[in-house]
Amino acid sequence: MTLATLFQRFTPIEQEVSHQLDMLRGFSTAMVLFCHAYLLFLYPVWPAIMLPVYLFAHAWVMALFALSGFLICKSACYNIQQNHQFNIRRYAFSRLNRIVPPFYFGCGALLLIYLISPWFFASGSRELAVISDTMSQAKMVLDAKSFTGVLLFVNGFLTETPASNFSFWSLPFEVWFYVLFGLLLWPQNKIAIFSAALLMLSLSLLNYAFLLYSLIWCGGAIAALLHNHQHQLKARILLVIFSLTTIVLLVLAVSGLFMLPADVDKPKLLLALYGTLCGLGFGLLFYLMSFQRVRIRLPGYRLAKSSYSIYILHFPLLLFIYGIVQPYIYQNSFLLLAATVVIACAVMLAGLIVGRYIEKLKPFP
């Protein structure tokens, strides 16, 4: 089977499966938001659970990577079926319409928040009051280089991700996955395939996590292809594949921990390998869901259509509110917990409302 024939078949997913995937997308976004709210507001008081909360949030971001691979592959196969070959223009414009309006709105919101924060922060500047050992590296900082890197989708590769919106770290990965996938499917274009290979090599050398997380995106795409061809694998085979994958990733983790030089960021490597395992697990879940061999019920369905906007906006909004209320909410544990939950819900509602409008915009025909 050639690459072209592999993607020529399209089988739509059942409405019930689509509903469950939307549940999972909305739930994933909400989990990331509430975990970040903990890291900003609650970590100084309850630091003991920081690592599991951080890993939990990271796992749900990996779920979004796998879901993206699954849905984009489905969309590309439908594109091929409708046009008898891959219509690169249609694919590019659909991706641009999805990415551009919420993303650049989020960039504009971040810049505005950065500019006005000294007028609202309790400190009278962009500095956060130090309360105990506050969360990681979050700060209201934004420089021209890092912001330009975000605008060009090269943060994490050529520039650092701004500490005022850590959520931006995953967006260039997602965009370059789209680009690589489009180049690979470009019909009868050897230059495009060569460009894809060169781009993949370059991005992986700049950030090895991109190579690992591309496996997650490909895992979601493979799940979509198996469903398109109605190829059901037995549970035993799936268990063997996932077990072998887990063993390989564990061997890489142990090897990296003991064999790499001391100046290598080993926690980053372990996090990337952990994220890869989680993402591939979600890819397996989507495969089982597509055949309705597994059914899920999660809250968050109504968030799905605005999930992208919520994801982009939530961190700078949380950080902005944190700078305003930080000196006043640490008087007792109940007040702190209640304030964290209310603020997180308010930020989620703001993203939900914005997303209902901004994600409907289609600037490209």
Backbone torsions as a table, in degrees:
resi	resn	phi	psi	omega
1	MET	NA	124.3	180.0
2	THR	-79.6	167.8	178.2
3	LEU	-60.0	-38.5	-178.7
4	ALA	-64.5	-48.1	-178.2
5	THR	-69.7	-27.0	179.5
6	LEU	-61.0	-36.6	-176.4
7	PHE	-98.5	1.0	-175.9
8	GLN	-77.9	-21.9	-178.1
9	ARG	-93.0	136.3	178.9
10	PHE	-131.8	128.7	174.9
11	THR	-123.1	116.5	-178.8
12	PRO	-66.6	148.5	176.0
13	ILE	-82.6	152.1	-179.6
14	GLU	-65.1	151.9	-179.7
15	GLN	-58.2	-38.2	179.2
16	GLU	-64.6	-38.4	177.9
17	VAL	-67.1	-42.8	177.7
18	SER	-58.8	-41.1	178.2
19	HIS	-61.8	-42.4	-179.8
20	GLN	-67.5	-37.8	177.7
21	LEU	-64.9	-37.1	175.7
22	ASP	-66.4	-38.0	174.5
23	MET	-56.8	-47.9	-176.5
24	LEU	-66.4	-38.1	179.2
25	ARG	-65.0	-45.5	178.6
26	GLY	-65.2	-41.6	179.6
27	PHE	-64.6	-42.0	179.0
28	SER	-58.3	-46.7	-179.4
29	THR	-62.4	-42.7	179.6
30	ALA	-64.1	-39.8	180.0
31	MET	-64.5	-41.2	177.2
32	VAL	-61.6	-44.2	-179.4
33	LEU	-61.6	-49.0	-177.0
34	PHE	-68.5	-33.2	175.9
35	CYS	-66.7	-40.3	177.1
36	HIS	-67.4	-34.4	175.7
37	ALA	-62.9	-41.0	175.6
38	TYR	-60.4	-47.4	-175.7
39	LEU	-62.8	-31.3	179.0
40	LEU	-83.8	-47.4	-170.0
41	PHE	-94.6	-41.2	-168.7
42	LEU	-100.4	-21.8	-177.1
43	TYR	-55.7	-40.1	179.9
44	PRO	-60.1	-26.1	-177.9
45	VAL	-98.7	-38.0	-179.9
46	TRP	-122.4	73.5	-176.3
47	PRO	-77.5	-14.4	-171.1
48	ALA	-63.0	-30.4	-175.5
49	ILE	-99.6	14.1	-176.5
50	MET	-58.0	-48.4	-175.5
51	LEU	-63.2	-49.8	177.7
52	PRO	-61.8	-35.7	178.0
53	VAL	-65.9	-43.1	179.5
54	TYR	-62.4	-44.9	179.4
55	LEU	-66.8	-35.4	177.8
56	PHE	-62.8	-46.2	178.8
57	ALA	-62.2	-42.6	-178.7
58	HIS	-62.8	-38.1	179.6
59	ALA	-61.9	-38.6	-178.8
60	TRP	-73.5	-28.2	171.9
61	VAL	-65.8	-39.0	176.6
62	MET	-63.8	-33.9	175.8
63	ALA	-60.7	-39.0	179.2
64	LEU	-67.9	-35.0	175.0
65	PHE	-62.2	-48.9	-178.6
66	ALA	-63.6	-40.5	179.5
67	LEU	-65.3	-37.5	176.9
68	SER	-61.3	-47.5	178.8
69	GLY	-59.4	-40.5	179.9
70	PHE	-63.7	-50.8	-174.2
71	LEU	-73.2	-38.0	179.9
72	ILE	-68.3	-37.6	176.3
73	CYS	-63.7	-42.8	176.2
74	LYS	-58.3	-46.1	-179.3
75	SER	-63.0	-40.7	-179.6
76	ALA	-66.8	-39.8	178.4
77	CYS	-65.6	-37.9	175.8
78	TYR	-64.7	-40.0	176.2
79	ASN	-56.2	-47.1	-178.9
80	ILE	-66.0	-42.4	-179.9
81	GLN	-63.3	-40.3	-177.5
82	GLN	-73.4	-33.4	-173.9
83	ASN	-107.8	1.2	179.8
84	HIS	67.2	-3.1	167.6
85	GLN	-162.8	168.9	-175.9
86	PHE	-69.9	120.2	177.9
87	ASN	-91.5	97.6	-174.0
88	ILE	-65.5	-33.4	-179.8
89	ARG	-65.6	-45.6	179.3
90	ARG	-63.5	-41.5	178.4
91	TYR	-62.5	-47.3	-176.8
92	ALA	-63.1	-44.8	-178.2
93	PHE	-68.1	-35.6	177.9
94	SER	-65.9	-38.7	178.0
95	ARG	-69.9	-39.8	178.6
96	LEU	-64.7	-41.6	178.6
97	ASN	-63.8	-32.3	179.2
98	ARG	-75.7	-41.1	-172.4
99	ILE	-86.0	-48.4	-164.4
100	VAL	-64.6	-54.3	-174.4
101	PRO	-58.5	-51.9	179.3
102	PRO	-65.8	-36.5	-175.4
103	PHE	-66.0	-50.7	-177.3
104	TYR	-74.9	-24.8	169.6
105	PHE	-63.9	-43.6	177.8
106	GLY	-63.1	-37.9	177.0
107	CYS	-64.8	-42.0	177.6
108	GLY	-64.2	-39.9	178.1
109	ALA	-64.2	-41.2	178.4
110	LEU	-61.9	-45.0	179.5
111	LEU	-62.2	-43.2	178.8
112	LEU	-62.7	-45.5	179.6
113	ILE	-60.7	-41.3	178.9
114	TYR	-62.2	-42.4	-176.6
115	LEU	-69.0	-38.4	-174.4
116	ILE	-92.4	-9.6	-174.0
117	SER	-57.1	-37.1	179.8
118	PRO	-62.0	-25.7	179.9
119	TRP	-77.1	-18.3	-175.2
120	PHE	-115.1	-27.5	-178.2
121	PHE	-62.9	143.5	179.7
122	ALA	-62.2	-27.1	-179.3
123	SER	-75.7	-14.8	-176.6
124	GLY	79.6	4.1	177.6
125	SER	-141.5	-165.3	175.9
126	ARG	-89.9	5.2	-179.5
127	GLU	-80.7	146.2	174.6
128	LEU	-98.4	134.8	175.5
129	ALA	-61.6	141.1	-178.0
130	VAL	-86.8	117.2	177.7
131	ILE	-121.1	111.4	-176.5
132	SER	55.4	-142.4	179.3
133	ASP	-101.7	89.5	-170.4
134	THR	-68.8	167.5	-172.2
135	MET	-57.9	130.2	169.3
136	SER	18.0	-122.3	-169.9
137	GLN	-114.3	12.4	-176.0
138	ALA	-65.8	127.1	179.3
139	LYS	-149.1	155.3	174.2
140	MET	-87.4	75.4	179.1
141	VAL	-129.1	148.1	179.1
142	LEU	-158.8	118.5	177.9
143	ASP	-114.7	162.6	-173.5
144	ALA	-61.8	-38.7	-176.5
145	LYS	-66.5	-49.9	-177.9
146	SER	-67.3	-36.7	-179.6
147	PHE	-68.9	-38.2	175.9
148	THR	-64.2	-39.6	176.8
149	GLY	-60.2	-39.6	176.9
150	VAL	-64.0	-46.7	-178.0
151	LEU	-60.6	-30.6	-178.4
152	LEU	-99.4	5.7	178.7
153	PHE	60.6	38.8	176.9
154	VAL	-120.4	6.3	174.8
155	ASN	-67.1	140.2	-172.8
156	GLY	91.3	-15.2	178.0
157	PHE	-115.0	-54.8	-178.9
158	LEU	-112.2	-22.1	179.4
159	THR	-133.9	167.7	177.3
160	GLU	-83.6	152.9	174.0
161	THR	-78.6	132.2	-178.3
162	PRO	-58.4	138.0	-179.9
163	ALA	-69.7	-11.0	178.8
164	SER	-85.3	-8.4	173.0
165	ASN	-154.9	82.6	-179.8
166	PHE	-64.1	-21.3	-178.8
167	SER	-63.8	-19.4	178.6
168	PHE	-66.0	-12.8	-174.1
169	TRP	-61.9	-34.5	-173.4
170	SER	-85.4	-17.9	-173.1
171	LEU	-67.1	-42.7	176.6
172	PRO	-63.2	-33.5	175.3
173	PHE	-57.9	-49.6	-177.8
174	GLU	-60.5	-45.4	-178.5
175	VAL	-63.1	-43.6	-179.1
176	TRP	-71.7	-27.5	170.9
177	PHE	-61.5	-43.4	177.9
178	TYR	-59.3	-45.8	-177.0
179	VAL	-63.6	-47.9	-178.9
180	LEU	-61.7	-42.6	-179.4
181	PHE	-64.2	-42.2	178.3
182	GLY	-63.6	-40.3	179.2
183	LEU	-65.4	-39.9	-179.4
184	LEU	-65.8	-31.8	-177.5
185	LEU	-92.4	-5.7	-179.8
186	TRP	-58.4	119.5	-171.2
187	PRO	-66.6	131.4	172.2
188	GLN	50.9	48.4	-179.0
189	ASN	-134.8	94.0	-178.6
190	LYS	-67.5	-31.0	178.8
191	ILE	-63.6	-39.0	179.5
192	ALA	-64.0	-41.9	179.7
193	ILE	-66.6	-41.7	176.4
194	PHE	-62.7	-42.3	178.8
195	SER	-62.3	-39.6	178.9
196	ALA	-63.0	-43.7	179.5
197	ALA	-63.7	-42.7	179.6
198	LEU	-66.2	-41.8	179.3
199	LEU	-65.0	-41.8	178.9
200	MET	-61.9	-43.7	179.0
201	LEU	-62.9	-45.5	-177.5
202	SER	-63.6	-47.3	-179.0
203	LEU	-65.2	-37.1	179.9
204	SER	-69.3	-34.7	176.8
205	LEU	-70.0	-34.6	178.8
206	LEU	-73.3	-31.9	179.8
207	ASN	-154.1	104.7	-174.7
208	TYR	-64.4	-21.4	177.8
209	ALA	-62.6	-27.5	178.8
210	PHE	-62.6	-40.9	178.6
211	LEU	-63.5	-44.7	-179.3
212	LEU	-65.5	-44.8	-177.1
213	TYR	-74.0	-20.2	173.3
214	SER	-65.7	-27.4	175.7
215	LEU	-63.8	-35.7	178.0
216	ILE	-65.2	-48.1	-179.2
217	TRP	-61.3	-42.9	177.8
218	CYS	-66.0	-34.3	176.6
219	GLY	-61.1	-42.3	175.5
220	GLY	-63.8	-40.1	179.3
221	ALA	-65.6	-40.2	178.8
222	ILE	-63.8	-40.0	176.8
223	ALA	-59.3	-40.7	178.7
224	ALA	-65.9	-41.4	179.8
225	LEU	-65.3	-40.6	178.3
226	LEU	-62.4	-38.3	177.4
227	HIS	-70.2	-39.8	178.1
228	ASN	-57.1	-40.3	-178.7
229	HIS	-91.5	5.8	178.2
230	GLN	51.2	46.2	-178.6
231	HIS	-104.5	102.8	-178.9
232	GLN	-94.4	123.8	176.7
233	LEU	-92.5	144.0	179.2
234	LYS	-67.8	152.1	-178.5
235	ALA	-57.3	-35.9	-179.2
236	ARG	-64.2	-41.4	179.3
237	ILE	-66.6	-42.2	178.4
238	LEU	-62.0	-40.7	178.9
239	LEU	-64.1	-41.8	179.1
240	VAL	-64.0	-45.2	-180.0
241	ILE	-60.5	-47.0	-177.8
242	PHE	-68.6	-36.4	178.9
243	SER	-65.0	-43.9	178.4
244	LEU	-63.9	-40.4	177.3
245	THR	-61.4	-43.1	179.1
246	THR	-61.9	-42.9	-179.8
247	ILE	-63.0	-44.4	179.7
248	VAL	-60.5	-45.4	-179.4
249	LEU	-66.3	-37.0	176.8
250	LEU	-65.8	-40.0	177.5
251	VAL	-62.8	-42.7	177.5
252	LEU	-62.2	-39.5	-180.0
253	ALA	-65.3	-47.0	-179.6
254	VAL	-65.5	-42.0	179.0
255	SER	-62.5	-44.7	179.7
256	GLY	-65.0	-36.6	-177.3
257	LEU	-67.5	-36.6	-173.2
258	PHE	-105.3	-18.5	-173.1
259	MET	-108.5	-23.5	-179.3
260	LEU	-76.0	151.4	-179.7
261	PRO	-64.5	161.2	-173.5
262	ALA	-64.6	-26.1	-176.8
263	ASP	-79.6	-4.3	177.2
264	VAL	-79.3	138.1	179.4
265	ASP	-74.7	88.6	-175.4
266	LYS	-69.7	-37.9	175.2
267	PRO	-58.5	-36.3	177.4
268	LYS	-63.7	-42.3	178.5
269	LEU	-63.2	-46.6	180.0
270	LEU	-62.3	-39.4	178.2
271	LEU	-64.0	-41.3	179.9
272	ALA	-65.3	-41.0	179.0
273	LEU	-68.6	-40.5	175.6
274	TYR	-61.1	-45.4	179.5
275	GLY	-62.3	-38.6	178.5
276	THR	-62.4	-43.4	178.7
277	LEU	-63.1	-44.6	178.6
278	CYS	-61.5	-45.8	-177.9
279	GLY	-63.5	-42.1	177.8
280	LEU	-65.9	-33.8	174.9
281	GLY	-63.1	-40.9	177.0
282	PHE	-67.4	-37.3	175.8
283	GLY	-58.9	-41.0	175.8
284	LEU	-62.9	-41.2	178.0
285	LEU	-60.6	-42.8	-179.3
286	PHE	-66.0	-35.1	176.4
287	TYR	-62.1	-47.0	-179.9
288	LEU	-66.1	-37.1	178.5
289	MET	-66.1	-36.8	-176.4
290	SER	-63.3	-30.0	176.8
291	PHE	-95.8	6.1	-179.7
292	GLN	58.5	31.6	173.3
293	ARG	-83.2	-18.1	174.6
294	VAL	-135.3	138.0	176.4
295	ARG	-125.3	140.0	-179.8
296	ILE	-123.6	155.9	173.6
297	ARG	-136.0	112.8	-178.7
298	LEU	-134.4	147.8	171.8
299	PRO	-72.3	153.0	176.2
300	GLY	123.7	2.9	-177.6
301	TYR	-57.4	-41.5	-177.0
302	ARG	-69.5	-14.7	178.4
303	LEU	-85.1	-14.8	-169.0
304	ALA	-58.5	-45.9	-175.0
305	LYS	-69.8	-18.8	177.5
306	SER	-112.2	12.2	-172.8
307	SER	-60.7	-37.2	-179.3
308	TYR	-64.6	-45.3	179.2
309	SER	-64.9	-41.8	178.0
310	ILE	-60.6	-43.5	-177.9
311	TYR	-62.5	-43.5	-176.9
312	ILE	-70.8	-38.8	-171.2
313	LEU	-88.6	-23.5	-164.4
314	HIS	-65.4	-38.4	-173.0
315	PHE	-69.8	-49.8	178.5
316	PRO	-63.9	-31.5	176.9
317	LEU	-67.3	-43.9	176.6
318	LEU	-60.9	-43.5	-179.0
319	LEU	-65.7	-40.0	178.9
320	PHE	-62.3	-47.6	179.7
321	ILE	-66.1	-37.3	178.3
322	TYR	-59.3	-43.5	179.4
323	GLY	-63.6	-27.3	-179.7
324	ILE	-80.4	-46.3	-169.4
325	VAL	-100.3	-5.8	-172.0
326	GLN	-50.8	-45.6	-176.9
327	PRO	-69.7	-11.4	-170.3
328	TYR	-109.0	-9.1	-171.6
329	ILE	-106.1	0.7	-177.3
330	TYR	-100.5	21.2	-178.6
331	GLN	-73.2	-36.4	174.6
332	ASN	-152.0	161.7	-172.9
333	SER	-65.6	-39.2	-178.5
334	PHE	-64.6	-43.9	178.7
335	LEU	-61.2	-42.9	-179.4
336	LEU	-63.1	-47.4	-178.8
337	LEU	-64.4	-44.4	-179.9
338	ALA	-63.8	-42.9	179.8
339	ALA	-63.6	-40.0	179.9
340	THR	-62.4	-46.3	-179.1
341	VAL	-64.7	-45.1	-178.8
342	VAL	-63.7	-44.7	-179.0
343	ILE	-64.6	-44.0	179.0
344	ALA	-60.9	-43.4	179.0
345	CYS	-65.4	-38.8	179.0
346	ALA	-65.1	-40.7	177.9
347	VAL	-65.0	-41.6	178.2
348	MET	-63.0	-40.4	178.2
349	LEU	-65.1	-40.9	178.2
350	ALA	-61.5	-44.4	177.9
351	GLY	-65.3	-36.2	178.7
352	LEU	-63.7	-44.3	-179.6
353	ILE	-67.3	-46.5	179.1
354	VAL	-60.3	-44.0	-177.3
355	GLY	-62.0	-32.1	-179.8
356	ARG	-62.5	-24.6	-180.0
357	TYR	-102.9	-48.7	-171.9
358	ILE	-70.7	-30.8	-177.8
359	GLU	-82.9	-3.6	174.1
360	LYS	-90.9	-11.9	-178.3
361	LEU	-69.7	138.7	177.9
362	LYS	-133.8	84.3	-177.3
363	PRO	-70.8	-16.9	-178.7
364	PHE	-109.0	135.6	-174.9
365	PRO	-68.5	NA	NA
